[in-house]
Amino acid sequence: MEITVTTEAIERLMVMSKEHEKLIRINGELVGGCGMTVEYALWWDERGPYDREVKADSLTFLLDKETIEYIGAEKLTVDYRPQQGFRLVTPHQILAYGLQLKERWG
């Protein structure tokens, strides 16, 4: 998994990371009933025993096996737009937008 972070996202994440010593988790969770969909989230977290750690610029992202499978691409771009929040984009589709980076249990 290769993660690219846009300049806009780096600027926003660097401001936010000064307050945290944790890593950034990209999490995908299967939700819904008959019409299953994947819901993505970003949160500050600590590395778990089965996490994959991916470094991009000066940032470190954590992903579990299921999230990598849900992404379904070898390349992922993390972008930030003031009106949309963070976006997760593969070469084939926009996976999520309007994401906010939060505390995991907050």
Secondary structure by P-SEA (a helix, b strand, c coil): cbbbbcaaaaaaaaaaaccccbbbbbbbbbbbccbbbbbbbbbbbcccccbbbbbcccbbbbbcaaaaaaacccbbbbbbbccccbbbbccccccccccccccccc
